[in-house]
Amino acid sequence: MTKTRLSLYDTTLRDGQQTQGVQFSTSEKHQIAEALDSLGVDYIEGGWPGANPTDSAFFDDAPKTRATMTAFGMTKRAGRSAENDDVLAAVMNANTPAVCLVGKTHDYHVTKALGISLAENTANIAASISHIVEAEREALFDAEHFFDGYKSNPDYALGCLQAALEAGARWIVLCDTNGGTLPHEVYETTKAVISAGIPGERLGIHTHNDTENAVAGSLAAVDAGARQIQGTLNGLGERCGNANLTALIPTLLLKEPYASRYETGITMEALEGLTHASRLLDDILNRVPQKQAAYVGASAFAHKAGLHASAILKDPSTYEHIDPAVVGNERIIPMSNQAGQSNLRRRLAEAGIEVAKDDPALAQILDEIKAREDRGYTYDSAQASFELLARQVLGRMPEFFEVKRYKVTVERRKNKYNKMISLSEAVVVVKVDGEKKLSVSESMDEAGSDRGPVNALSKALAKDLGGYQEAIADVHLVDFKVRITQGGTEAVTRVIIDSEDGQGRRWSTVGVSANIVDASFEALLDAINWKLLREQR
């Protein structure tokens, strides 16, 4: 059976950049484009030339990609020709092989937002697409608000698509701009568009996630006959985001009926880099990856219940819909008070700790975990702390250094500009190889801002560990989470710290105390000890 080719169009660098709080630098856009190209998408929309200095700089030195680099813009404005529209000229001057123009297809937006006649808008679409084609560029037309426009005035919405098609557009992209169209509506409307004479092999889909249906809507369009899917890595995008390519891509390659009916430019080898590409984007954005993300999330293949873990040991397919390695992810057997011995032994084995099935220490470890979780600890999301605890119970945890004491002070004082500032200072005394070492650190950053007592404590703890100093030099904190597990005057604070090193390893540790600083220090200690344990191997 011959497979039908689907085209994948990534708009992370343009539509993804419209996410609240997201602003890529030019160098970051280059880095993301290279990752997308390695993945194997067909089109990379680099941005809107002329709309901002970053996008213009990106196209001035656009990376050489196998994917078709695409510039985004809008159809020409009323009252001028396509050749004399300076906004359209800036897009054309990016000299990309393809140009995607957005145009109105909802009659209400034409008359109210643009303030022009319906006929004039249709003429603008045709003239703009013709201008791209005459310049020997591939033309794409993004039909803005198409699904709402089709509900309002189907004849006019379809007329806009026909104008773009007749002008030479390679792709006509149906946009659910407001994100409110449900999958069955996407399917029915896409079917109607094809029946009206727009060929499915020239039709694309661009959905937004305002009803959590962007991925489902995209698949519905494919089911109806559309052959291009637009989306973003990690579902970035305006408001609630766009269709998430990190979910769509593996679904198309691994799930039926898509896997047997369609092919994309993504190879199975490239698919193994999907999790890396997803987390690379989060690293660039300085975001913590969403653990529950489908396919690529850290919890996507985590099995907490003992019953699940026992079955997984016998056959992973009992509780996994795919092999996590196929998308570059991995299986996790977290520890919690729901864990059984099969779960425990599996997690110990993954940490390189072999324990016999009848070893009484297994029961001791489980008892200790359950007792600690009753006090507020969680080893479900703190795998590194679990490993250290297990090693301590088993007597297999080396003592790299001993903390003799520590102190943290927070002071409010006026600076030289007579402005009140906060300053945290930490003192840590450790004993390494029989020698006491005292370290002092302040939390003031280069800009003169206080980074808080935990920052000061982290810096002091890692300042001088003698012969172990080099081993922890590349460790940095990437996330810090605090939760009050008990309220009132006897409040207990849980701190979870995510750490990362220069080798790309990321691990989580936990600390619990009535004192937030003490809980933080416990988690920091575990983070450093886990790193030293890894470097010792």
C-alpha positions in Angstrom: 0.0 0.0 0.0 1.5 3.4 -1.1 1.5 5.9 1.8 0.3 9.4 1.4 2.8 12.1 2.2 2.0 14.6 5.0 3.8 17.9 5.2 4.9 19.2 8.6 5.1 23.0 9.0 6.7 24.4 12.2 5.8 27.9 13.4 7.6 27.8 16.7 9.8 30.8 15.8 6.8 32.9 14.7 3.5 31.8 16.3 5.4 30.2 19.2 7.1 33.5 19.9 3.6 35.0 20.6 3.4 33.0 23.8 3.2 35.3 26.8 6.6 35.7 28.3 8.5 34.3 25.3 11.0 36.3 23.3 13.7 34.6 21.4 17.0 36.1 20.6 18.4 35.8 17.1 21.0 33.2 18.2 18.3 31.2 20.0 16.2 31.2 16.9 19.1 29.8 15.0 19.5 27.1 17.6 15.9 26.1 17.5 15.8 26.1 13.7 18.8 23.7 13.6 17.0 21.4 16.1 13.8 21.4 13.9 15.8 20.7 10.8 17.5 17.8 12.5 14.1 16.5 13.5 13.0 16.5 9.8 10.1 19.0 9.5 9.3 20.2 6.0 8.9 23.9 6.7 10.4 26.2 9.3 8.6 29.6 9.6 11.4 31.9 10.8 9.3 34.9 11.7 7.9 38.1 10.2 10.6 40.1 8.5 10.3 43.8 9.3 8.0 43.2 12.2 10.8 43.4 14.8 14.6 43.7 14.7 15.1 40.1 15.9 13.2 38.5 13.1 14.8 40.8 10.5 18.3 39.8 11.9 17.4 36.2 11.7 16.5 36.3 8.0 19.6 38.5 7.3 21.6 35.4 8.2 19.2 32.6 8.1 20.6 29.1 8.7 21.0 26.7 5.8 18.4 24.1 6.3 17.0 21.1 4.5 13.6 22.3 5.5 12.1 25.0 3.4 12.7 28.3 5.3 9.6 30.4 5.2 8.9 34.1 5.9 5.6 35.1 7.3 3.6 38.3 6.5 0.2 39.5 5.5 -1.6 40.2 2.3 -1.2 43.6 0.8 -3.0 46.5 2.3 -5.9 48.2 0.5 -5.2 51.2 -1.7 -1.8 50.1 -2.9 -0.4 47.5 -5.2 1.4 44.4 -4.0 4.6 45.8 -5.6 4.3 49.0 -3.6 3.3 47.7 -0.2 6.3 48.3 2.0 5.2 45.7 4.6 4.9 43.0 2.0 8.2 44.2 0.5 10.0 43.5 3.8 8.7 40.0 3.7 9.7 39.4 0.1 13.2 40.9 0.8 14.0 38.1 3.2 14.5 36.0 0.0 13.2 32.8 1.5 12.2 30.0 -0.8 8.6 30.1 0.6 6.4 32.9 1.8 3.3 32.5 3.9 0.7 35.3 4.0 -2.2 35.6 6.3 -5.4 37.0 5.0 -9.0 37.6 6.2 -11.6 35.0 5.3 -14.3 36.0 7.8 -16.7 38.6 6.4 -17.2 40.3 9.7 -13.4 40.8 10.1 -13.1 42.2 6.6 -15.8 44.8 7.0 -15.2 45.7 10.7 -11.4 45.2 11.2 -10.2 46.1 7.8 -13.0 48.4 6.9 -13.1 47.4 3.2 -15.5 45.6 1.0 -15.6 41.9 0.6 -14.6 42.1 -3.0 -11.6 44.3 -2.3 -10.3 41.8 0.3 -10.6 38.9 -2.1 -8.8 40.9 -4.8 -6.0 41.7 -2.2 -5.6 38.0 -1.5 -5.3 37.2 -5.2 -2.9 40.0 -6.0 -0.6 39.2 -3.0 -0.3 35.5 -3.8 0.3 36.3 -7.5 3.1 38.6 -6.5 4.8 35.8 -4.6 4.4 33.3 -7.4 5.7 35.8 -10.0 8.8 36.2 -7.9 9.2 32.4 -8.2 8.6 31.7 -4.5 6.4 29.0 -3.1 3.2 30.7 -1.8 1.2 29.7 1.2 -2.1 31.3 2.2 -3.1 31.3 5.9 -6.9 31.7 5.9 -7.4 33.6 9.1 -10.6 32.9 11.1 -11.6 30.5 8.4 -13.8 28.1 10.5 -15.7 31.0 12.1 -15.9 32.7 8.7 -17.3 29.5 7.1 -20.0 29.3 9.7 -20.9 33.0 9.1 -20.7 33.1 5.3 -19.5 29.9 3.7 -19.7 31.2 0.1 -17.4 34.1 0.9 -14.9 32.1 3.0 -14.6 29.5 0.2 -14.3 32.4 -2.4 -11.2 33.6 -0.6 -9.6 30.2 -0.7 -10.5 29.8 -4.4 -8.9 33.2 -5.1 -5.6 32.2 -3.4 -5.7 28.8 -5.2 -6.2 30.3 -8.7 -3.5 32.9 -8.0 -1.0 29.9 -7.5 -0.8 29.2 -3.8 0.8 25.9 -3.2 -0.9 25.5 0.2 -4.2 26.8 1.5 -4.1 26.6 5.3 -7.4 26.6 7.2 -6.8 28.5 10.5 -8.9 28.0 13.6 -7.6 31.4 14.8 -9.8 31.6 17.9 -9.2 28.0 18.8 -12.9 27.3 19.5 -13.7 24.8 16.7 -14.2 21.2 17.9 -12.7 18.2 16.1 -15.9 17.1 14.5 -16.5 20.6 13.1 -12.9 20.7 11.8 -13.6 17.4 10.0 -16.9 18.4 8.5 -15.7 21.8 7.4 -12.5 20.4 5.8 -14.5 17.8 4.0 -16.8 20.6 2.7 -13.8 22.6 1.5 -12.5 19.7 -0.5 -15.9 19.0 -2.0 -16.1 22.7 -3.0 -13.0 22.2 -5.2 -9.9 22.9 -3.0 -7.8 19.8 -3.4 -6.8 18.0 -0.2 -3.2 17.8 -1.4 -3.1 21.6 -1.4 -4.8 22.0 2.0 -3.3 22.6 5.4 -4.6 22.9 9.0 -3.5 25.4 11.7 -5.3 25.0 15.0 -5.1 26.7 18.4 -5.5 24.9 21.7 -8.2 27.0 23.5 -10.4 24.0 24.0 -7.5 21.5 24.5 -8.4 20.1 21.1 -5.6 21.5 18.8 -4.0 18.0 18.3 -7.3 16.3 17.9 -8.5 19.0 15.5 -5.3 18.6 13.4 -5.8 14.9 13.2 -9.5 15.4 12.2 -8.4 17.6 9.3 -6.0 14.9 8.1 -8.8 12.3 8.4 -10.9 14.6 6.2 -8.2 15.0 3.6 -5.9 17.8 4.5 -2.2 17.1 3.8 -0.2 19.8 5.7 -0.2 20.2 9.5 1.1 23.4 11.2 2.1 23.5 14.8 4.9 24.3 17.3 7.3 22.4 19.6 5.8 21.9 23.0 2.6 23.6 21.8 3.9 27.1 22.2 1.6 29.8 20.9 -0.7 32.7 21.7 -3.2 32.3 24.5 -3.4 28.5 25.1 -0.9 27.6 22.4 -0.9 25.9 19.0 -1.1 22.3 18.0 1.7 20.5 19.7 4.1 18.9 17.2 5.8 16.8 20.0 2.5 15.0 20.3 1.4 15.0 16.7 4.7 13.7 15.2 4.9 10.5 17.2 1.1 9.9 16.8 1.5 10.1 13.0 4.5 7.8 13.0 3.4 5.2 15.6 -0.4 5.2 15.8 -2.9 3.6 13.5 -4.4 4.3 11.1 -1.9 7.1 10.6 1.3 5.0 10.7 0.2 2.7 7.9 -1.6 5.3 5.7 0.8 8.3 5.9 4.5 9.2 5.8 6.3 12.3 6.9 9.8 13.7 6.6 10.5 12.4 10.1 12.5 9.2 10.2 12.4 6.7 13.1 16.0 7.6 13.9 15.1 11.3 14.0 12.1 10.5 16.2 14.5 9.3 18.9 15.6 13.0 19.2 12.1 14.3 19.9 12.4 14.4 23.7 15.8 16.1 23.4 14.3 18.7 21.0 11.4 19.4 23.4 13.7 19.8 26.4 16.2 21.9 24.4 13.4 24.4 23.8 12.5 24.5 27.5 16.2 25.0 28.3 16.4 28.0 25.9 13.2 29.5 27.5 14.5 28.7 31.0 11.4 26.7 31.7 10.9 23.5 33.6 9.7 20.9 31.2 6.1 19.8 31.7 6.3 16.4 33.3 2.9 15.2 32.1 3.6 16.1 28.5 2.5 13.3 26.2 5.4 11.2 24.8 8.3 13.5 26.0 7.3 14.4 29.6 9.4 13.0 32.5 6.2 11.4 33.8 5.0 10.1 30.5 6.3 6.6 31.3 6.4 6.8 35.1 4.7 3.9 36.9 4.0 4.7 40.6 1.6 1.9 41.7 3.2 -1.4 42.8 0.7 -3.4 40.7 1.7 -1.4 37.6 5.4 -1.8 38.2 5.1 -5.5 38.8 3.4 -5.9 35.4 5.9 -3.7 33.7 8.7 -6.0 34.8 7.0 -8.9 33.0 5.9 -7.0 29.9 6.2 -3.2 29.4 3.2 -3.1 27.0 0.9 -3.9 29.9 1.0 -0.2 31.0 2.9 1.6 28.1 1.3 2.4 24.8 4.8 2.7 23.1 8.4 2.0 23.9 9.7 5.2 25.5 13.0 4.8 23.8 11.4 5.3 20.4 10.9 9.0 21.2 14.1 9.4 23.2 12.4 9.1 26.6 12.8 6.6 29.4 10.8 4.6 31.8 10.7 5.7 35.5 9.6 3.6 38.5 9.1 6.3 41.1 9.1 5.5 44.8 6.2 6.3 47.1 4.2 4.8 49.9 2.2 2.9 47.3 5.3 1.0 46.2 5.7 -2.7 46.5 8.9 -4.8 46.6 8.9 -5.4 42.8 8.7 -1.7 42.2 11.5 -1.1 44.7 13.8 -3.7 43.3 13.3 -2.3 39.8 14.1 1.2 40.9 17.1 0.1 42.8 18.4 -1.8 39.7 18.0 1.3 37.6 20.2 3.1 40.1 22.8 0.4 39.8 21.9 -1.2 43.2 21.4 -5.0 43.1 19.5 -6.4 46.0 18.4 -10.1 46.3 14.7 -10.8 46.2 14.6 -12.1 49.7 16.9 -9.5 51.2 15.3 -8.2 54.5 16.7 -4.7 53.6 13.9 -4.3 51.0 11.3 -4.2 53.8 13.5 -1.8 55.8 13.8 0.6 52.8 10.0 0.5 52.2 9.3 1.1 55.9 11.7 4.1 55.9 10.1 5.5 52.8 6.6 5.2 54.2 7.6 6.7 57.5 9.3 9.6 55.8 6.4 10.3 53.5 4.2 10.4 56.5 6.3 13.3 57.7 6.0 15.1 54.4 8.7 13.7 52.2 7.9 12.6 48.6 10.2 10.3 46.7 7.8 10.1 43.8 9.4 13.2 42.3 12.7 13.1 44.0 14.5 10.1 42.6 18.0 11.2 43.6 17.0 11.5 47.3 15.4 8.1 47.1 18.6 6.5 45.8 20.7 8.1 48.6 18.2 7.0 51.2 18.3 3.4 49.9 22.1 3.4 50.0 22.1 4.6 53.5 19.8 1.9 54.7 21.9 -0.7 52.8 25.1 0.7 54.2 26.4 1.5 50.7 26.5 5.3 50.9 30.0 6.8 51.1 30.5 9.9 53.3 32.2 12.4 51.0 32.2 15.2 53.6 30.5 16.1 56.9 28.6 19.2 57.6 29.6 20.5 61.0 27.3 23.5 61.1 25.8 26.2 59.0 24.2 29.6 59.5 22.1 31.9 57.4 21.4 35.6 58.2 19.1 38.0 56.3 19.8 41.7 56.8 17.8 44.8 55.7 19.9 47.9 55.3 20.3 51.0 53.2 22.7 51.1 50.3 24.8 54.0 49.2 21.8 55.4 47.3 19.8 55.5 50.6 17.5 52.7 49.3 16.5 49.8 51.6 17.9 46.5 50.3 18.0 42.9 51.5 21.2 40.9 51.9 21.5 37.2 52.7 24.7 35.7 54.0 25.5 32.1 54.6 28.3 30.4 56.6 28.9 26.7 56.1 31.5 24.6 57.9 32.3 21.2 56.5 34.9 18.5 57.3 36.6 17.0 54.2 39.3 14.4 54.5 39.8 15.3 58.1 40.1 19.0 57.5 37.6 21.6 58.5 36.7 24.2 55.9 34.7 27.4 56.4 33.0 29.1 53.5 31.0 32.3 53.4 28.8 33.6 50.6 26.5 36.4 50.0 23.4 36.2 47.7 24.0 39.5 45.9 24.1 39.2 42.2 26.1 41.3 39.7 23.2 43.7 39.4 23.1 44.3 43.1 19.9 42.3 43.8 19.5 39.9 46.6 18.9 36.3 45.4 17.7 35.1 48.8 19.0 32.9 51.6 18.8 29.6 49.7 21.0 31.0 47.0 23.6 32.2 49.5 23.5 28.8 51.2 23.9 27.0 47.9 26.9 29.1 47.0 28.6 28.6 50.4 28.0 24.9 50.4 29.6 24.4 47.0 32.4 26.9 47.5 35.1 24.7 49.0 34.8 20.9 49.2 38.5 20.2 48.8 39.2 17.4 46.4 35.6 17.2 45.4 35.3 20.7 44.2 36.1 20.0 40.6 33.4 17.3 40.5 30.6 19.7 41.4 31.8 22.7 39.5 29.3 22.2 36.7 26.2 21.7 38.9 23.5 24.4 38.8 20.0 24.6 40.2 17.3 24.7 37.5 14.1 24.7 39.7 13.1 25.3 43.3 9.7 24.3 44.5 8.2 24.9 48.0 5.1 23.4 49.5 3.6 23.6 52.9 2.4 20.1 53.8 0.8 20.9 57.1 -0.8 24.2 58.1 -1.1 26.2 61.3 1.6 26.8 63.9 3.1 23.3 63.2 3.6 23.9 59.5 6.0 21.6 57.7 7.7 22.8 54.6 8.8 20.5 51.7 11.4 21.7 49.3 12.2 20.0 46.0 15.2 21.1 44.0 16.0 20.2 40.4 19.7 20.2 39.5 21.6 19.8 36.3 25.2 19.4 35.3 27.3 20.0 32.3 26.7 16.5 30.9 22.9 17.2 30.7 22.0 15.0 33.6 19.1 16.3 35.7 18.0 15.1 39.1 15.6 16.0 41.9 16.1 16.0 45.6 13.8 16.7 48.6 14.1 18.2 52.0 11.5 18.6 54.8 11.5 20.7 57.9 9.5 23.3 59.8 12.2 25.7 58.7 12.3 26.4 54.9 16.0 27.1 55.0 16.7 23.8 56.7 14.6 21.9 54.3 16.4 23.7 51.4 19.8 22.8 52.9 18.8 19.1 53.1 17.8 19.1 49.5 21.0 20.9 48.5 23.1 18.3 50.4 21.4 15.5 48.6 21.9 17.2 45.2 25.7 17.4 45.8 26.0 13.9 47.2 24.2 12.4 44.3 26.5 14.2 41.9 29.6 13.0 43.8 28.2 9.5 43.7 27.9 9.6 40.0 31.3 11.1 39.5 32.8 8.3 41.7 31.6 5.6 39.3 
